[in-house]
Amino acid sequence: MDQSGNRRNVVKNFLSQVKFRESIGIRVMVFICIIILMAGLLMYYRINTTVKQEITGLVRDRNLGIAMALEGRLRGQFDEVEDIITLTSHQEAVKNRDIERIKVFLKEVTEDSPLISRVYFAGQNGEFITYPDSKLSNFDPVETGWYNKALDKKGVTWLGARESKISGNRVITVVTPVYHPEQGLIGVIGGDVSLEVLNQLVKATPVGENGYTFIIDDQGRIIAHPEENMVEESYDFGQEVNLERVLSGESDSTEYTYNGVTKLASYTPTPKIKGAIVAQIPVKEAYQAQSRVNRQLFIISGIVLLVLVVGVYLIINLLLLKPVIRISQAMQEVASGNLKVSVPAKRRHEIGVMGQIFNRMVSELKTLITSIDSDSGQVKELSRELEEASDQVGEVSEQVSASIQEVATGADDQAHNIEKIDERIQNLAGVLDELENTNGMVENMAGEMNQASENGQEEIEEVREQMNSIKSAIKEVARDINNLKTISEEIDSILEIINNIANQTNLLALNAAIEAARAGEAGQGFSVVADEIRQLAEESAASADKIRKLIEEIKNETARAGERMARGTEEVENGQEVVLSAARAFKNIDQAVQRVTEGISKASEAVKNASDSSQDIVERIQNIASISEETSASAEEVAAASEEQSASVEEIAAMADRLAEMSARLDKLVENFEV
C-alpha cells in the first residue's frame, strides 16, 4: 500500500509539473492531427476535383445526347419536308404550268403535312401561286432572294430563318428549281416551315429539372426557344459564347452566364439550316450530386479522423507517457539520495534508450560519489602539507628579492654606458651613409657620361654613313652631267645637219621659183609652193640657230656644275676626315669614363662595406643595450614577483585552510547518498 501510494504521489507530482501546452504527448498528438487533417483535405480536394470532372463529363454527355437526339428528330422532319418539296417539283402539272392542278396539289400538300405552313410556286414569267392563298400587289417572285438562291444549284436549298412577306411570320424556307425536259427552267417550288413547329419541339425536350434546349441559326440568333420572347427578339446567342466555335460544325460543350446564372451547355450542328441545337442546364443543378457526395465524404473523413486521434492517443499513452512516468519516479528517488534504483530498459525505441542512459548515469554517479568520498581524506592531508610548504617558500622569496635588487642596480649603470657608445657609433654611421650617397650620385653621373659618349659615337657613325651617301650621290650627279654634256654635243651635230638641210632646201626653192617664172602662168602654182618651202627652210635655219645657242648655254652651265660638283666632293672628303677624328675622340672619352666609373664603383663598394660594418656594430650595441635594459627590467620584475610570491604564499596558506573546511563539508554531503 505504501509503494502504490508513493507511486500515485509521484504521478500527481509529475502531472502537476507538466504543463498542458508543453506536454510532448499533446504536441505529438496535435502534430499528427494536423498531418491527418492536411492529408484529409488533400484527399477531399482530389476526390472533389475528380468527382466534379466526372459529373461535368456525364452532364455534358447527357446534354450532348439530348441535343443530338433533338437534331435527329429535327433532321427527320426536315427530310420529310424536303421529300415533299422535291416530289411536288416533279409533278407533271407543275412542269406543264397547269395553274388549276397546281393549286389543288399545293392545297393537298399543306393539309397533309403539319410541318409545312405554306407552299408556293413561282414561275419564270412572274406568275405566283401559293396556298393558303394570298393577294400580293406589285410582287415579282423572280426578284426575291429565295428564288435566286434556288437557281444556284439543281437540288433542294434550305434558307435560314426569315420574315415571310406573305404571312409576316418568321419561317424557315426550303426551295428547289423546276425543270421541263424540253423547255428547261420553269420556275421554283418553295415551302415555309413555321418556327412554332420548332418551338413545340424544343419545349417537348427538357434537360433535367431547370434545363432546356433551343435552336440558333447561322447568324447566332435564337429561332426556337421555350421562352417565346427570345424568339420574337431574335436574341443573339453570340453575346454569351464564342459563336464561331459553336457554329464550327463540330459537337462540343461550353459554359456561359446568362442573367447571373452559370450554365453548362452542349451543342451539335444542324446542317440543313447551318445553325446549331443547344442543350443547357444550370451548373448548380448539375453539381447537386457532387454536393451530396461532399457531405458524405466530410462525415466519413470526420469519423476516420476521430478514430485515428483516439488510436494515436492510446499508442502515445502506452509507448510514451507510462515509460516517462517510470523514469520520472526513478529521478525523484535519485534526487532524494537513493542511488540503488534503476528502470527497465529492454526495448530499443527512444524511451528504452533513454532508460538505458538513465541507468548508466546512476551508475556513473554512484562511482563519482564513491570516488569523492575516498578523495576527500586525501584533500585534508594535502591541505596540511601545502600549508607547511608555503611557510618555507615565503622565507626563500625574501632572500631572492634582496639579491635581485642588487643585480638591477648594476644593470642600470651598464645600460647608461652602452647608450653613450651607441650614440657615437650612430654618428659615424651617418657620415658613412652621406659618403655612400655622394659616391652613388657620382657613379650615376659617370653612367650618364658613358651613355652620352655611346650616343655620340652612334651619332658620329650615322654622320659618317650620311657623308658616304652624299659622296656617292655627288659622283652619280657628276656622271649625269658628263652624260648631259655628251648629249648636248650630239644635239649640236644634229643641228648642224639640220642647218645644212635648210640651206640646201632654200637653194632648191630658189631654183624652183626660177623655173616657175620661166613656165609662165602654168608655173604660178608651183612658184607659190616654192616660196612656202623657202620660208620654211629659213624658219628651220633660224630655229636651229636658237637651239644651238641654248645648247651652248647648257654646255656652259654643265661645265660650271661639274666644277661645283668637284669642289663638293672635296668638301665631303674633308667632312669624312673630321667625322673620323670626332669618332676617335668619343672613343677615347668613352674609355676614360669607363675607367672613372670602375674607380667610383670600387670606392662605393668600400664605403658600402664600411657602412654595413658600422650598421652591424650599431645593431650589436643596440642589442647589448636592449639586453641590459631587459636585464634591469627583469630584475625589477623578479623583485616584484618575489614580493607577489610572498603575498601568494600567504594566500595559498589561507586557501589550504579553506580547502580543509570544504573537505569537511563534502564528507557531510556524501553521507546523504546510499551507495
C-alpha positions in Angstrom: 0.0 0.0 0.0 2.8 2.4 0.8 4.5 1.7 -2.5 1.3 2.2 -4.5 0.6 5.4 -2.5 4.1 6.7 -3.2 3.6 6.0 -7.0 0.3 7.8 -7.0 2.0 10.8 -5.3 4.9 10.7 -7.8 2.4 10.6 -10.7 0.4 13.5 -9.3 3.6 15.5 -8.8 4.6 14.7 -12.3 1.3 15.7 -13.8 1.2 18.9 -11.7 4.7 19.8 -13.0 3.8 19.0 -16.7 2.1 22.0 -18.4 -0.6 21.2 -20.9 1.0 23.4 -23.6 4.4 22.0 -23.0 3.4 18.3 -22.9 5.3 16.2 -25.5 2.3 13.8 -25.9 -0.1 16.7 -26.6 2.3 18.2 -29.1 2.8 14.9 -30.9 -1.0 14.3 -31.0 -1.6 17.9 -32.3 1.1 17.4 -34.9 -0.3 14.1 -36.1 -3.8 15.5 -36.1 -2.6 18.4 -38.3 -0.9 15.9 -40.7 -4.0 13.7 -40.8 -6.2 16.8 -41.4 -4.0 18.1 -44.2 -4.0 14.6 -45.8 -7.7 14.5 -45.5 -8.1 18.0 -47.0 -5.8 17.0 -49.9 -7.7 13.7 -50.4 -11.0 15.7 -50.2 -9.7 18.1 -52.8 -8.6 15.4 -55.2 -11.8 13.4 -54.8 -13.9 16.6 -55.1 -12.0 17.5 -58.3 -12.3 14.0 -59.7 -16.0 13.8 -58.9 -16.6 17.3 -60.4 -14.8 16.3 -63.6 -16.7 13.0 -63.8 -20.1 14.8 -63.1 -19.2 17.5 -65.6 -18.4 14.9 -68.2 -21.6 13.0 -67.6 -23.7 16.1 -67.7 -22.0 17.2 -70.9 -22.5 13.8 -72.5 -26.2 13.8 -71.4 -26.8 17.3 -72.7 -25.0 16.4 -76.0 -27.0 13.2 -76.3 -30.3 15.2 -75.8 -29.1 17.8 -78.4 -28.1 15.1 -80.9 -31.5 13.3 -80.3 -33.3 16.5 -80.9 -31.2 17.2 -84.0 -32.1 13.7 -85.3 -35.8 14.3 -84.9 -35.4 17.7 -86.5 -33.4 16.2 -89.3 -36.1 13.6 -89.9 -38.8 16.3 -90.1 -36.6 18.4 -92.4 -36.0 15.4 -94.6 -39.8 14.8 -94.8 -40.3 18.4 -95.8 -37.5 18.2 -98.3 -39.0 15.0 -99.9 -42.5 16.7 -100.2 -41.0 19.7 -101.9 -38.9 17.5 -104.2 -42.0 15.4 -105.1 -44.0 18.5 -105.8 -41.3 19.8 -108.2 -41.6 16.6 -110.2 -45.3 16.7 -110.7 -46.4 17.0 -114.4 -48.9 19.7 -113.5 -46.1 21.8 -112.2 -43.8 21.2 -115.1 -46.6 22.0 -117.5 -47.7 25.1 -115.6 -51.3 23.8 -115.1 -52.4 26.5 -112.7 -55.6 24.8 -111.5 -54.0 21.5 -110.9 -51.0 23.2 -109.2 -53.4 25.0 -106.7 -55.1 21.7 -105.9 -51.8 19.9 -105.4 -50.4 22.7 -103.2 -53.6 22.5 -101.0 -53.2 18.8 -100.6 -49.6 19.1 -99.6 -50.3 21.8 -97.0 -53.2 19.9 -95.4 -51.4 16.6 -95.4 -48.2 17.8 -93.8 -48.5 19.6 -90.4 -44.8 20.7 -90.7 -45.4 22.9 -93.7 -47.3 26.1 -93.1 -47.3 27.4 -96.7 -46.4 26.0 -100.2 -45.9 28.2 -103.3 -44.9 28.1 -107.0 -43.0 31.0 -108.7 -43.0 30.8 -112.5 -40.2 32.1 -114.6 -42.6 34.6 -116.2 -43.5 36.2 -112.9 -46.7 34.1 -112.1 -47.0 33.2 -108.3 -49.3 30.6 -106.8 -49.5 30.0 -103.1 -51.5 28.1 -100.6 -53.0 29.3 -98.3 -53.9 31.9 -101.0 -52.7 35.4 -100.5 -53.1 38.5 -102.6 -49.9 40.4 -103.2 -49.6 43.6 -105.2 -46.5 44.6 -107.2 -44.9 41.3 -106.1 -42.4 39.8 -108.5 -41.1 36.5 -107.1 -38.3 36.4 -109.7 -36.6 39.3 -107.9 -36.7 37.7 -104.4 -33.6 36.2 -102.7 -35.1 32.8 -102.2 -35.9 32.5 -105.9 -32.3 33.3 -107.0 -30.8 31.1 -104.3 -32.9 28.2 -105.6 -31.3 28.6 -109.0 -27.7 28.4 -107.6 -28.0 24.6 -107.6 -30.3 21.9 -109.0 -31.2 20.3 -105.7 -33.0 21.4 -102.6 -31.8 24.5 -100.9 -32.6 25.4 -97.2 -32.6 29.0 -96.2 -32.2 30.4 -92.8 -34.9 31.9 -90.6 -36.5 34.9 -92.2 -39.7 37.0 -92.0 -42.2 36.0 -94.7 -43.6 38.8 -96.8 -46.7 36.9 -97.3 -47.7 35.9 -93.7 -45.4 38.3 -91.8 -44.3 35.4 -89.6 -40.7 34.1 -89.1 -40.3 30.9 -91.0 -37.6 28.6 -92.4 -37.8 28.2 -96.2 -36.9 25.3 -98.4 -36.8 25.8 -102.2 -35.9 23.8 -105.3 -35.9 24.7 -109.0 -38.4 23.0 -111.5 -37.1 21.9 -114.9 -39.1 20.8 -118.0 -37.3 18.1 -120.1 -37.6 20.2 -123.2 -38.3 23.8 -122.1 -35.7 23.8 -119.3 -36.2 26.0 -116.3 -39.9 26.5 -115.5 -39.8 28.1 -112.0 -39.3 27.4 -108.3 -41.3 25.4 -105.8 -40.9 26.6 -102.2 -42.2 25.7 -98.7 -42.2 27.5 -95.3 -41.7 25.7 -92.0 -43.2 27.8 -89.2 -40.8 28.4 -86.2 -43.7 27.5 -84.0 -43.2 23.9 -85.0 -39.6 24.1 -83.8 -40.7 25.9 -80.6 -43.1 23.0 -79.8 -40.2 20.6 -80.5 -37.8 22.2 -78.1 -40.5 22.6 -75.4 -41.0 18.9 -75.6 -37.3 18.3 -75.0 -36.4 19.4 -71.4 -33.0 18.9 -69.8 -33.1 17.9 -66.1 -35.3 20.0 -63.8 -34.4 23.5 -64.9 -32.6 23.0 -68.2 -34.0 23.3 -71.7 -33.0 23.1 -75.4 -33.1 25.8 -78.1 -32.0 26.3 -81.7 -29.9 29.1 -83.3 -29.5 29.9 -87.0 -26.3 30.6 -88.9 -26.1 34.2 -87.5 -26.4 33.0 -83.9 -30.0 34.3 -83.5 -32.4 32.1 -81.5 -35.1 30.7 -83.8 -36.7 28.2 -81.4 -36.8 28.6 -77.6 -39.2 27.6 -74.7 -39.4 31.3 -73.9 -41.2 32.9 -76.9 -39.9 36.4 -76.3 -36.4 35.1 -77.0 -37.6 34.1 -80.5 -39.5 37.3 -81.0 -36.5 39.4 -80.1 -34.2 37.2 -82.2 -31.8 37.1 -79.3 -28.2 37.0 -80.3 -26.6 34.0 -78.6 -23.2 35.2 -79.7 -23.3 37.7 -76.8 -22.8 34.8 -74.4 -20.5 32.4 -76.1 -17.8 32.1 -78.9 -20.2 31.9 -81.8 -17.5 30.9 -84.3 -16.8 27.8 -82.2 -20.5 26.9 -81.7 -21.1 27.2 -85.5 -17.9 25.4 -86.5 -19.9 22.2 -87.4 -18.5 20.2 -84.5 -20.3 18.9 -81.4 -18.8 20.2 -78.1 -19.6 21.7 -74.7 -19.1 25.1 -73.1 -20.1 27.2 -70.1 -21.7 30.6 -70.2 -23.5 33.0 -67.8 -27.0 34.4 -68.5 -28.8 36.7 -66.1 -26.2 35.9 -63.4 -26.7 32.1 -63.7 -23.8 30.0 -64.9 -25.0 27.3 -67.3 -23.3 24.2 -68.7 -24.3 23.7 -72.4 -23.6 21.1 -75.1 -24.3 21.9 -78.8 -24.5 20.0 -82.1 -24.8 21.4 -85.6 -27.9 21.4 -87.8 -26.5 21.1 -91.4 -29.9 21.8 -93.1 -30.1 25.4 -91.7 -26.4 25.8 -90.9 -27.2 26.5 -87.3 -26.9 24.5 -84.0 -29.0 22.9 -81.3 -28.0 23.8 -77.8 -28.9 21.8 -74.6 -28.1 23.6 -71.4 -28.6 23.1 -67.6 -27.7 25.3 -64.7 -24.3 24.4 -63.2 -25.8 24.5 -59.7 -28.3 21.7 -60.7 -25.5 19.8 -62.4 -23.4 19.7 -59.3 -26.2 18.7 -56.8 -25.0 15.2 -56.8 -21.5 16.4 -56.1 -22.8 18.3 -53.0 -24.3 15.1 -51.6 -21.0 13.2 -52.2 -19.1 16.0 -50.5 -21.3 15.9 -47.4 -20.9 12.1 -47.1 -17.2 12.4 -47.7 -16.9 15.0 -45.0 -18.8 12.8 -42.5 -16.6 9.8 -43.3 -13.5 11.9 -43.0 -14.5 13.2 -39.6 -15.2 9.7 -38.3 -11.8 8.4 -39.6 -10.0 11.4 -38.1 -11.7 10.8 -34.7 -10.7 7.1 -34.8 -7.1 8.0 -35.7 -6.8 10.6 -32.9 -8.1 8.1 -30.3 -5.8 5.4 -31.6 -2.8 7.8 -31.6 -3.6 8.9 -28.1 -3.7 5.2 -26.8 -0.4 4.4 -28.6 1.3 7.6 -27.2 -0.1 6.8 -23.7 1.3 3.2 -23.9 4.6 3.9 -25.6 5.5 7.4 -24.3 3.6 8.6 -21.2 3.9 5.4 -19.0 7.7 4.9 -19.6 8.3 8.7 -19.0 6.4 8.4 -15.7 8.5 5.5 -14.6 11.7 7.3 -15.5 10.4 10.4 -13.6 9.8 8.3 -10.5 13.3 7.0 -10.6 14.7 10.5 -11.0 12.7 11.6 -7.9 14.4 8.7 -6.0 17.9 9.8 -7.2 17.1 13.4 -6.2 16.3 12.2 -2.7 19.7 10.4 -2.5 18.8 6.8 -3.4 21.4 5.6 -6.0 20.2 1.9 -5.8 17.2 2.5 -8.2 17.0 1.5 -11.9 14.4 1.5 -14.7 13.5 -1.4 -17.1 15.1 -0.6 -20.5 14.8 -3.7 -22.6 13.1 -2.1 -25.7 15.2 -0.4 -28.4 13.0 2.6 -29.1 13.8 6.1 -28.0 12.3 5.7 -24.5 14.2 2.4 -24.0 17.4 4.1 -25.0 16.6 7.0 -22.6 16.1 4.4 -19.8 19.5 2.8 -20.6 21.2 6.2 -20.5 19.5 6.9 -17.1 20.7 3.6 -15.6 24.2 4.4 -16.9 24.0 7.9 -15.4 23.0 6.5 -12.0 25.9 4.0 -12.2 28.4 6.8 -13.1 27.0 9.0 -10.3 27.4 6.1 -7.8 31.1 5.7 -8.9 31.6 9.5 -8.7 30.2 9.7 -5.1 32.4 6.8 -4.0 35.5 8.5 -5.6 34.6 11.8 -4.0 34.4 10.1 -0.6 37.8 8.5 -1.0 39.4 11.7 -2.3 38.1 13.8 0.5 40.5 12.4 3.1 43.4 12.9 0.7 42.5 16.5 0.2 42.7 17.0 4.0 46.2 15.6 4.2 47.4 17.6 1.2 46.0 20.8 2.6 48.2 20.4 5.7 51.3 19.7 3.6 50.5 22.7 1.4 50.4 25.0 4.5 53.8 23.8 5.7 55.4 24.2 2.2 54.0 27.8 1.9 55.8 28.9 5.0 59.2 27.6 3.6 58.7 29.3 0.2 58.0 32.6 2.0 61.4 32.7 3.7 63.2 31.8 0.4 61.3 34.5 -1.5 62.6 37.3 0.8 66.2 36.3 0.3 65.8 36.2 -3.5 64.2 39.6 -3.5 67.3 41.2 -1.9 69.7 39.6 -4.3 67.7 40.7 -7.4 67.7 44.3 -6.2 71.5 44.4 -6.4 71.5 42.9 -9.9 69.1 45.6 -11.1 71.3 48.5 -9.9 74.4 47.1 -11.8 72.3 46.6 -15.0 71.2 50.2 -14.9 74.8 51.5 -14.9 75.8 49.2 -17.7 72.9 50.3 -19.9 73.9 54.0 -19.4 77.5 53.4 -20.7 76.3 51.4 -23.7 73.9 54.3 -24.7 76.9 56.7 -25.0 78.9 54.2 -27.2 75.8 53.7 -29.3 75.4 57.4 -29.9 79.0 57.8 -31.2 78.7 54.7 -33.5 75.5 56.1 -34.9 77.2 59.4 -35.8 79.9 57.5 -37.7 77.3 55.5 -39.5 75.6 58.7 -40.6 78.8 60.1 -42.1 79.4 56.8 -44.0 75.8 57.0 -45.3 76.3 60.5 -46.6 79.6 59.4 -48.3 77.8 56.4 -49.8 75.0 58.6 -51.2 77.7 61.0 -52.7 79.5 58.1 -54.4 76.2 56.9 -55.7 75.5 60.3 -57.3 79.0 60.4 -58.9 78.5 56.9 -60.1 75.2 57.8 -61.7 76.7 60.9 -63.4 79.6 58.7 -64.7 77.0 56.3 -66.1 75.2 59.2 -67.7 78.5 60.4 -69.3 79.2 56.9 -70.5 75.7 56.8 -72.1 76.2 60.2 -73.7 79.6 59.1 -75.1 78.0 56.0 -76.6 75.2 58.1 -78.0 77.8 60.5 -79.5 79.6 57.6 -81.1 76.4 56.4 -82.6 75.6 59.9 -84.0 79.1 60.2 -85.5 78.7 56.8 -87.1 75.4 57.9 -88.6 77.0 61.2 -89.9 79.9 59.2 -91.4 77.4 56.9 -93.2 75.4 60.0 -94.4 78.7 61.6 -95.7 79.4 58.5 -97.7 75.8 58.6 -99.1 76.3 62.3 -100.1 79.6 61.5 -101.8 78.1 58.7 -103.8 75.2 60.9 -104.8 77.6 63.7 -105.9 79.5 61.2 -108.0 76.3 60.0 -109.7 75.3 63.6 -110.4 78.8 64.2 -111.9 78.3 61.2 -114.2 74.8 62.5 -115.2 76.4 66.0 -116.0 79.0 64.4 -118.2 76.3 62.4 -120.0 74.3 65.7 -120.4 77.4 67.3 -122.0 77.8 64.4 -124.4 74.1 64.6 -125.4 74.5 68.4 -125.9 77.4 67.8 -128.3 75.3 65.2 -130.2 72.4 67.7 -130.4 74.8 70.3 -131.8 75.9 67.9 -134.5 72.3 67.2 -135.4 71.6 71.0 -135.6 74.4 71.4 -137.9 72.9 68.8 -140.2 69.5 70.5 -140.0 71.1 73.9 -140.9 72.8 72.3 -143.9 69.5 70.8 -145.0 67.7 74.2 -144.6 70.4 75.9 -146.8 70.0 73.2 -149.5 66.2 73.5 -149.3 66.5 77.2 -149.7 68.6 76.8 -152.8 66.2 74.2 -154.2 63.2 76.5 -153.6 65.1 79.4 -155.4 65.7 77.2 -158.3 62.1 76.1 -158.3 60.9 79.7 -158.3 63.2 80.5 -161.3 61.8 77.5 -163.2 58.3 78.5 -162.4 58.9 82.0 -163.7 60.1 80.5 -166.9 57.0 78.4 -167.2 54.8 81.5 -167.0 51.2 81.0 -166.0 51.5 77.3 -165.9 54.1 77.5 -163.2 52.4 80.1 -160.9 51.1 77.5 -158.5 54.4 75.8 -158.3 56.0 79.2 -157.7 53.8 79.7 -154.6 54.7 76.3 -153.2 58.4 77.1 -153.8 58.1 80.3 -151.8 56.4 78.5 -148.9 59.2 75.9 -148.9 61.8 78.6 -149.0 60.2 80.4 -146.0 60.0 77.1 -144.1 63.7 76.5 -144.8 64.6 79.9 -143.5 62.5 79.4 -140.3 64.1 76.0 -139.8 67.6 77.6 -140.0 66.5 80.3 -137.6 65.1 77.7 -135.1 68.3 75.7 -135.4 70.4 78.8 -134.6 68.3 79.4 -131.5 68.6 75.7 -130.4 72.4 75.9 -130.9 72.6 79.0 -128.6 70.5 77.2 -125.9 72.8 74.1 -126.2 75.9 76.4 -125.8 74.3 77.8 -122.6 73.5 74.3 -121.3 77.1 73.2 -122.1 78.5 76.2 -120.2 76.2 75.6 -117.2 77.1 71.9 -117.3 80.8 72.8 -117.1 80.2 75.1 -114.2 78.1 72.4 -112.4 80.9 69.9 -112.9 83.4 72.3 -111.3 81.0 72.8 -108.3 80.5 69.0 -108.0 84.2 68.5 -107.8 84.5 71.1 -105.1 81.6 69.4 -103.3 83.3 66.1 -103.5 86.4 67.6 -101.9 84.4 69.1 -99.1 82.6 65.8 -98.4 86.0 64.0 -98.2 87.2 66.7 -95.8 84.0 66.2 -93.7 84.7 62.4 -93.6 88.1 63.1 -92.1 86.6 65.4 -89.5 83.9 62.8 -88.6 86.6 60.1 -88.2 88.6 62.4 -85.9 85.5 63.0 -83.8 84.7 59.3 -83.6 88.2 58.6 -82.3 87.8 61.4 -79.7 84.5 60.0 -78.5 86.1 56.5 -78.2 88.9 57.9 -76.0 86.3 59.8 -73.9 84.3 56.6 -73.5 87.4 54.6 -72.3 88.3 57.4 -69.8 84.7 57.5 -68.5 84.7 53.7 -68.1 87.9 53.9 -66.0 86.4 56.6 -63.9 83.3 54.5 -63.4 85.3 51.5 -62.3 87.2 53.6 -59.8 84.0 55.1 -58.4 82.4 51.7 -58.2 85.3 50.3 -56.2 85.1 53.4 -53.9 81.4 53.0 -53.4 81.7 49.3 -52.6 84.4 50.1 -50.0 82.2 52.8 -48.4 79.2 50.4 -48.5 81.2 47.7 -46.7 82.2 50.3 -44.1 78.6 51.5 -43.7 77.4 47.9 -43.4 80.0 47.2 -40.8 79.1 50.3 -38.8 75.4 49.4 -39.1 76.2 45.9 -37.8 78.1 47.4 -34.9 75.2 49.8 -34.1 72.8 46.9 -34.2 75.0 44.8 -31.8 75.5 47.8 -29.5 71.7 48.3 -29.5 71.2 44.6 -28.8 73.5 44.9 -25.8 71.7 48.0 -24.6 68.4 46.2 -25.0 69.7 43.2 -23.2 70.9 45.4 -20.4 67.6 47.2 -20.2 65.8 43.9 -20.3 68.1 42.5 -17.6 67.4 45.6 -15.4 63.7 45.3 -16.1 63.7 41.6 -15.5 65.5 42.1 -12.2 62.9 44.6 -11.1 60.1 42.3 -12.3 61.7 39.4 -10.4 61.9 41.6 -7.3 58.3 42.5 -7.8 57.4 38.9 -8.5 59.2 37.8 -5.4 57.1 40.2 -3.4 54.0 38.9 -5.2 55.1 35.4 -4.5 55.4 36.2 -0.8 51.8 37.5 -0.9 50.7 34.4 -2.9 52.3 32.1 -0.4 50.2 33.8 2.3 47.1 33.4 0.1 48.0 29.7 -0.5 48.1 29.2 3.2 44.7 30.8 3.6 43.4 28.6 0.7 44.7 25.5 2.4 42.6 26.4 5.4 39.5 26.9 3.3 40.2 23.6 1.5 40.2 21.7 4.7 36.9 23.3 5.6 35.4 22.3 2.1 36.6 18.7 2.6 34.7 18.5 5.9 31.5 19.8 4.2 32.0 17.4 1.3 32.1 14.5 3.8 28.8 15.5 5.2 27.2 15.7 1.7 28.5 12.2 0.7 26.9 10.8 3.8 23.4 11.7 2.3 23.8 9.2 -0.6 23.1 5.5 -0.2 25.7 3.7 -2.3 
